Amino acid sequence: MNTSLLYENSSSTAAILLGLGEYGRSYLENPNGPSDPADAELLHKYFVEVTAVADPSYLTVYQWEHFELRRWRKWMGSNWSLSIYASVVYLMLIFSVQKIMKNRAPFTLRRALTCWNICLAAFSIMGFLRTAPELFHVLKSEGGFHKSICIRYHHITVLIYTWYTYEAYEPPLRWFMTMNMFVHALMYSYYALKSLKVKIPRNWAMMITCLQLSQMVVGVTINMYSLYIKAFAGTPCACGWENINFALSMYASYFILFANFFYMAYLSKKAKMA
């Protein structure tokens, strides 16, 4: 087993998306691989065959996608608390601007909203095209599913969660990224068209909300599977307890919020009268 191969190639986007998990973290600290032979064996058995890829056939890695992996993983892990401060500033800005604008005439921001939604739609489409090939490739491999697993409130929790878990690079993140990019690609494309006053059937909005609900169901399922594997199956799982509990709580709360929104927007008496 060439342990330096994985380390040297880990700067590629493909390797980053694959996620090494707890058995692979030692590669970031020791180019020669894990010091514990047992860890090295587990890493080789479960992760090396899919992570030791610099230029995979299923994904073109561009030069601008390379960056200093060790440096930024360490920095994100050491400074995740900045996401808390950013969230506090975010809330302060929202409530401050609401107070300032309370008795003022609203601004006309249709063009700005159109540009904003087009940019977010393009970003999400690009993100989906960059993350989906790796997820589908892993799912098609032997034991692929196991490898792939082991609104203010939403923005704040996502920011904190992604920052907090960045250093871990856990396998379930490939699911969360791909699903999120796909749904947001459709959602912001819809918003962009609406801001341009394009008439879109109401059932398209309902379809997008259904996709969001499905995303939360899959998120809960992924974390429940990780929980089962780690607690009862006795199979190595590159997921930490803290991250599983964090993600499970987050997706469960999202499901409740989106289910309530779906009911109020499409099923309630008020919605039917609109």
C-alpha positions in Angstrom: 0.0 0.0 0.0 1.5 3.3 -1.1 0.5 5.6 1.7 2.1 8.7 0.2 0.0 8.3 -3.0 -3.2 9.2 -1.2 -1.6 12.1 0.7 0.0 13.6 -2.4 -3.2 13.4 -4.4 -5.5 14.6 -1.7 -5.3 18.2 -2.9 -7.6 17.4 -5.8 -11.3 18.2 -5.7 -12.2 14.6 -6.3 -10.3 13.3 -3.3 -11.7 16.2 -1.2 -15.3 15.3 -2.1 -14.8 11.6 -1.2 -14.1 12.3 2.4 -11.6 10.3 4.4 -13.4 10.2 7.7 -11.9 9.4 11.1 -9.6 6.7 9.8 -8.1 9.0 7.2 -7.5 12.1 9.3 -4.1 10.9 10.2 -3.0 11.4 6.6 -3.4 15.1 7.1 -0.9 15.0 9.9 1.4 12.3 8.8 2.3 11.9 5.1 3.5 8.3 5.8 0.0 7.2 6.8 -1.5 6.1 10.2 0.9 5.0 12.8 -1.5 2.3 14.0 -1.4 -0.8 11.7 -5.0 -1.5 12.5 -6.0 2.0 11.3 -4.0 1.6 8.2 -5.7 -1.8 7.5 -9.2 -0.3 8.0 -8.3 2.7 5.8 -7.0 0.5 3.0 -10.0 -1.8 3.2 -12.7 0.8 3.2 -11.4 4.0 1.8 -8.2 3.8 -0.3 -9.8 2.2 -3.3 -12.1 5.3 -3.7 -10.0 8.1 -2.2 -6.6 7.5 -3.9 -7.8 9.3 -7.1 -6.1 12.4 -8.5 -7.7 12.6 -11.9 -10.7 10.3 -12.0 -12.2 9.2 -15.3 -15.7 10.3 -14.2 -14.7 13.9 -13.3 -12.4 16.4 -14.9 -10.5 18.3 -12.1 -9.5 21.8 -13.2 -6.4 23.6 -12.2 -8.3 26.3 -10.3 -9.9 23.6 -8.1 -6.6 22.6 -6.5 -5.7 24.2 -3.2 -3.7 23.5 0.0 -5.9 20.8 1.6 -4.0 20.3 4.9 -3.7 24.0 5.5 -7.4 24.8 5.0 -8.8 21.8 6.8 -6.7 22.7 9.8 -7.7 26.3 9.6 -11.4 25.5 9.3 -11.3 23.1 12.2 -9.4 25.6 14.4 -11.7 28.5 13.6 -15.2 27.0 13.3 -16.4 29.3 16.1 -16.2 32.1 13.6 -19.4 30.7 12.1 -21.1 31.5 15.4 -20.0 35.1 15.3 -21.0 35.5 11.6 -24.5 34.1 12.5 -24.9 36.7 15.3 -23.8 39.5 12.9 -26.3 38.1 10.3 -29.2 38.3 12.8 -28.2 41.7 14.0 -28.1 43.1 10.5 -31.5 41.6 9.7 -33.3 43.0 12.7 -31.5 46.4 12.4 -32.4 46.8 8.7 -36.0 45.8 9.5 -36.2 48.4 12.2 -34.7 51.1 9.9 -37.0 50.3 7.0 -40.2 49.9 9.2 -41.6 53.4 8.3 -39.8 53.9 5.0 -41.0 53.2 1.5 -39.6 49.9 0.2 -36.9 49.9 -2.4 -37.5 48.6 -5.9 -35.1 45.7 -6.1 -36.5 43.6 -9.0 -33.3 43.8 -11.1 -31.1 43.1 -8.1 -33.2 40.1 -7.2 -33.1 38.8 -10.7 -29.3 39.1 -10.9 -29.0 37.5 -7.4 -31.3 34.6 -8.2 -29.6 34.0 -11.6 -26.2 33.9 -9.9 -27.4 31.5 -7.2 -29.1 29.3 -9.8 -25.9 29.2 -11.9 -23.8 28.5 -8.8 -26.1 25.6 -7.7 -26.2 24.1 -11.2 -22.4 24.2 -11.3 -22.2 22.7 -7.8 -24.5 19.9 -8.7 -22.5 19.1 -11.9 -19.3 19.0 -9.8 -20.6 16.9 -6.9 -23.1 14.5 -8.6 -20.6 12.5 -10.7 -18.6 11.5 -7.6 -21.7 10.5 -5.6 -23.1 8.4 -8.5 -19.6 6.8 -9.1 -19.4 5.7 -5.5 -22.9 4.4 -5.4 -22.2 2.2 -8.5 -19.2 0.6 -6.8 -19.3 -2.5 -4.6 -20.7 -1.5 -1.2 -21.2 2.0 -2.6 -24.1 3.0 -0.4 -22.2 2.1 2.8 -19.2 4.1 1.6 -21.3 7.1 0.7 -23.0 7.3 4.2 -20.3 6.1 6.7 -34.8 30.7 6.5 -32.7 32.5 9.0 -32.6 29.4 11.1 -31.7 27.4 8.0 -28.9 29.8 6.9 -27.5 30.0 10.4 -27.5 26.2 11.1 -26.1 25.4 7.7 -23.3 27.8 8.1 -22.4 26.5 11.5 -22.8 22.8 10.5 -20.7 23.1 7.3 -17.9 25.0 9.0 -17.9 22.7 12.0 -17.8 19.5 9.9 -15.4 20.8 7.2 -12.3 19.4 8.9 -13.9 15.9 9.3 -14.7 15.4 5.5 -17.2 12.7 6.5 -18.7 10.6 3.7 -22.4 11.6 4.2 -21.4 15.2 3.2 -21.4 14.0 -0.5 -25.1 13.3 -0.2 -25.9 16.6 1.5 -23.9 18.7 -1.0 -25.4 17.0 -4.1 -29.0 17.1 -2.9 -28.7 20.7 -1.8 -27.1 21.9 -5.1 -29.8 20.1 -7.2 -32.7 21.5 -5.2 -31.2 25.0 -5.1 -30.5 24.9 -8.9 -34.2 24.5 -9.5 -35.4 26.8 -6.7 -33.3 29.8 -7.7 -34.0 29.3 -11.4 -37.7 29.5 -10.4 -37.1 32.6 -8.4 -35.2 34.2 -11.2 -38.0 33.6 -13.6 -40.6 34.9 -11.2 -38.6 38.1 -10.7 -38.6 38.6 -14.4 -42.5 38.3 -14.2 -42.5 35.0 -16.1 -45.8 33.2 -15.5 -45.1 29.8 -14.0 -47.9 27.3 -13.0 -48.5 27.1 -9.3 -47.8 23.4 -9.2 -44.1 24.1 -10.0 -43.7 25.9 -6.7 -45.4 22.9 -5.0 -43.1 20.5 -6.8 -40.0 22.4 -5.5 -41.3 22.3 -2.0 -41.9 18.6 -2.3 -38.3 18.2 -3.5 -37.2 20.1 -0.4 -39.3 17.9 1.9 -37.8 14.8 0.1 -34.3 16.2 0.7 -35.0 16.4 4.4 -36.4 12.9 4.5 -33.2 11.6 2.7 -31.1 13.6 5.1 -32.8 12.0 8.2 -32.5 8.5 6.6 -28.8 9.0 5.8 -28.1 9.9 9.4 -30.3 7.2 10.8 -28.3 4.7 8.7 -25.0 6.1 10.0 -26.4 5.8 13.5 -27.4 2.2 13.0 -24.0 1.2 11.4 -22.0 2.9 14.1 -24.1 1.7 17.1 -25.3 -1.8 16.1 -23.8 -3.2 12.9 -20.2 -3.4 14.2 -18.9 -2.2 10.8 -16.3 0.6 10.6 -18.1 3.9 9.9 -16.2 7.1 9.2 -18.8 9.3 11.0 -18.3 11.0 14.3 -21.1 10.9 16.9 -21.2 14.7 17.3 -21.6 15.2 13.5 -24.3 12.5 13.3 -26.3 14.0 16.1 -25.9 17.5 14.7 -27.0 16.6 11.2 -29.9 14.4 12.4 -31.3 17.2 14.6 -30.8 19.7 11.8 -32.5 17.7 9.1 -35.3 16.6 11.4 -36.0 20.3 12.3 -35.9 21.3 8.6 -38.5 18.6 7.8 -40.8 20.0 10.5 -40.4 23.6 9.2 -40.8 22.7 5.5 -43.8 20.4 6.3 -45.5 23.3 8.1 -44.7 25.6 5.2 -46.2 23.1 2.7 -49.4 22.9 4.8 -49.7 26.6 5.2 -48.9 27.4 1.5 -50.9 24.6 -0.2 -53.3 22.8 2.1 -54.6 25.2 4.6 -58.0 26.9 4.1 -56.3 30.3 3.6 -54.1 28.8 0.9 -57.1 27.2 -0.9 -59.0 30.6 -0.8 -56.0 32.4 -2.4 
